[in-house]
Amino acid sequence: MSAESRITALIPHREPFLWVDRIVATTDRSIVTEKDIPADLDVFKGHYPDHPILPGVLLCEAVFQTGALLSAQMDSGNTPQGQDRMPVVTRIGGARFKRPVLPGDTIRMNVELTETVSSVCFYKGTVRVNDKVALKIEFATTLADSGKKNQTTL
C-alpha cells in the first residue's frame, strides 16, 4: 500500500487538499507526519508573489489532518474513519507562528493527544521546517456525523 493510500484509508481528505504525504512515526498518543511543499503550488502565485510563503492556515490544516490520522489510529473505541462518524476540529487555541514555510520546504508535523473527555480529544501540535519550529498550536476535535448513512447512491 502506498503512503498516500494508507493516509486516504484513514482520513477523508484528498488532493488538492491533502496536507500529509507520509506518516513517519506513531505511538499510542502521538504521531509524526511530513509534507513536501511543491515550489509550483498555486497559492504561491498570489500569497506574497515576490516573496512567496505558505499561508499559516494551511500549516494549521496540516496539523489538523495529522491529528485526524492519530485519532483514526487510536484504539479508543471510536467509530473507525470512513464510517458514520469522523473527527472535526471544534477548538483552536494558542497558535504561534514562528517562521515562514517557503516553496520547496518539507514540513514535519508532530501531534500529541493531551486529554480525552467523552468524545472530545485535546491535542498539541507543532510544525517544523529544517528542524526549527514554524508553528505551535493547540486544538480539540469531536466526532461528528459524516452524513454517509444519509447519502443515496444513483
Secondary structure, DSSP 4 states (H G I P E B T S, - for coil): --HHHHHHHHS---TTS----EEEEE-SSEEEEEEE--TT-GGGGTSSTTS----HHHHHHHHHHHHHHHHHH--SSPPPTTSSEEEEEEEEEEEEE-S---TT-EEEEEEEEEEEETTEEEEEEEEEETTEEEEEEEEEEEEEE-SGGG----
